[in-house]
Amino acid sequence: MRRELYSTCDGSGLKEISTIPIASSWVLDGTKLLSGRSYINSIQIRTNTLYSRSRGRKIDHQCSQGCTQPETLNHILQNCYASHKPRIARHDKLVEYLKRGAEQHKFLVQSEPSFATKAGILKPNLVLIKGDNYHLRCPSGERPVPPRDR
């Protein structure tokens, strides 16, 4: 039954939730800052259950922006050309916010440097350096290459 749910528009986002547990930690921690409505909307976005034209339908409805893709939450938030510019602008603002915060905490910060690795070119959004320690950061929380492979 789980596989069947994961293969549908409504359940496809659920299979990824457990892969990065820290990305869901806010569900139990820090929610006092959200109103009930914002909390529910946030949960719906996290679980890919927020309304879209294709959600809950046996036939996928095409994107209302004219794309040839089904209008799923993933498509709207991650792939649709209509949301590309605002998505990139939000990402860039978040990177700048993180950079300023790191600099206030006395980190040396490098923005979007390139590193050659066994897996290919690694280009994190930020490299934070303090003393002998360094951290690679991407706002999405991903870590493209494990530290031992650098």
N, C-alpha and C positions, 0 to 999 in steps of 0.2 A: 504494500500500500504506500509506503514511503517513497519508493522509486516512482510510482505512478504520480504521486503529488509533485515530486521534484521535476517531473517531465512536463508539467503544466505551466501555463503563464502564471497562475496564482501561487505555485509552490517553488518555482525555479530559484528564487532568491533565498529560500530557507536553507538549502543545502550548504550555502557558504557561511552561514552565521557562526558555526562552531569552529571554523578554520582559524579565526583570529579572535580569541576570547576577549582580549583587552578592548577590542572595538565595541563590545557589548557591555562592558563594565559599568557604563553610565546608567544602565537600566536599574541597577540596584543601588548605585552610589551617586549622590549629587543631584538627584531629581527634585530636591526641594526648591531648586531654582526655576522649575518649570510649572506652569499652570497645568491643571488636569487635561485640558484640551491639547496643549502643546506636547505633553507627555504621550498622550494617545497618538497624536500625529507622528511623533518621533518614532514610536514603536511601529506604527504602520509603515513608515519609510524604511526602518531597519529590517523589517520582515517582508518587505516587498508586497504589502497588502493595502497600500494607499490606492484610492480609486484611479483607474485609468480606463480607457475605452475598451481594452481587451480583457480586463480583469473580470472573472466570473462568467465568461462567455465561452461557448463551445467553438465559435468561429472568431478568429482574431480580427479585430477591427484595425484598419491601417491608421498610421499616425495622422493626426489632424493637420500637421504641418506639410503634408504632401510627400512624406517619405514612403518608400515601398515596404517599410518594416511595420510589424504589429505595434500598436501603441501600448507598450508595457512601461512600467515605472522605470525599469532599467534602461530602456531605450530613451525615454524622456530625460532622465538624469545623467546618462553617461554617453549616449551615442548620437542623439538627434542634432542635426546641423543647426536647428533653431535655438537650441540651448547651449551651443558650443561657446560663443563669446562670453555670456554671463558665467558659465562654468569655469572658463579659464581665468576670468577676472576675479572670481571668488577664490580660486586656488592661489593666484598671485597675491591677493590681499592676505590670505592666511599665511603664506610663506613669509611675507613681510612682517606680519604680526609676530610670528615665531622668531624671526631674526632679531627684531627689536628686543623681545623678551630675553633671548639668549645673550645679547650684547649687554643688557642691563645686569645680567648675572655674571658678567666678566668672562664670557666665552669669546674666543676668537671665532668669527663666523665666515665661512666661504660659501658663496651662493653658486649653485649649479656647476661645480667642478666636474671634470671627466676623469675617470680612472679606467685603465685597461685591466680586465680580470680574465680568468680562465673562461668565464661564461660570456664574455663580450664586454662592451663598454658600459660602465656603470656611471650614471649621472644623477646623483641624489639632488634633491632641492637644496639641502643645507648640509654642511659639515660643521659640526660644533667641536671646538678644540679648547680644552682647559688642561694645562699641564701636560702629562703624558697620555691623557685620555682623549678619545675622539668618539663622536657619535654621528652616524649618517641618518638624516631625517627626511622623510617625505610626509606631507600632511595626511595622506591617506593611511599612514601607519605601516605601509608595506616595507619590507626590507628586501630589496631586489637580490642581493647576494649575501650569504652568511659571512660573518667576519673572518672565519678561517680561510675563505677562498680569495681574500683580497691580497 
